[in-house]
Amino acid sequence: MLKQRLSVWLNQIPAVMAWNKKPQQISIYLSQIATAEVAQHRNHLLSLLDQGETSRLHQYQHLGDQQRFLGGRALSKLLAAQLFQLPFTQIHQIHIVRDQLGKPSIQLNQTNYPLSLSHNEHQVLVALSRQALSQDCKLGVDIEAHGIIPDLENLCATVCTAAESQDILSHPDPATRFIAYWSLKEALLKALGMGYRLDPLQFSLSLKQDRPCLISAPEGVPLNGWQFHLHTCTSDQHTQQLAIAFHSTHRSQLQIQQLPAAALLEHYLNETR
């Protein structure tokens, strides 16, 4: 019996030691650009696209879709150049690649860095990790515009669980509460790389004390190890909800840093004019 207890205790030592290690510091950089600003600087931003991206851009029939695609690609490369201190003359070395699930990442010097993009009618949002994270790490972001939501009760029934719907409809500001849940679910689905291939009703979140956490999920999706962040920002007379979902099997401390797109764009325009 004593040998059995000693064996169990020894087997637990690596796990205990790993847990007591300092958490890994992971920085996620956010930048967002208005679609109106993309339209204003369209010709300059087009030079940031490679031949394949330019071809894909012209496949979009609607101008708004073109602006959102261009804004996401251009801003991703400008942000990467800033983080990795790459001169704009070498920005062609930065590539945006996708895995088998369609999740994007920044590829530089044969190393991939987690990338997530989101957009709405007014803004394009980019999130990038400066660290080459292990495959078990997942990153997803979403940006949603605040506003009046018609037929909110029926919409809740479509994408929210009963508990989530109750929290939303009993909240003093139901529309804002719904946007919080919806943006978190969108970020979560992007982090998993499944998008609309998974039903949002299969996921249940809690915003108790405004601390988002995952309560239930489909089989195969881990419940532990998630970090969620919500940010509200106002720009161009529009209020935006930013949501971040990050998962790692290792202890990690997430640091969110925002880099204004205006400064990145101005720097690029000054060097290329």
Buried (B, 14 or more C-beta within 10 A) or exposed (E): EEEEEEEEEEEEEEEEEEEEEEEBEBBBBBBBBBBEBBBEBBEBBBEBBBEEBBEBBEEBEEEEEBBBBBBBBBBBBBBBBBBBEBEBEEBEBBBBEEEEEEBBBBBBEEEBBBBBBBBBEBBBBBBBBBEEBEEEBBBBBBBBEBEEBEEBEEBBEEBBBEEBBEBBBEBEEBBBBBBBBBBBBBBBBBBBBBEEEBEBBEBBBBBEEEEBBBEEBEEEBEEEBBBBBBBEBEEEEBBBBBBBBBBBEBEBEBEBEEBEBEEBBEBBEEEEE
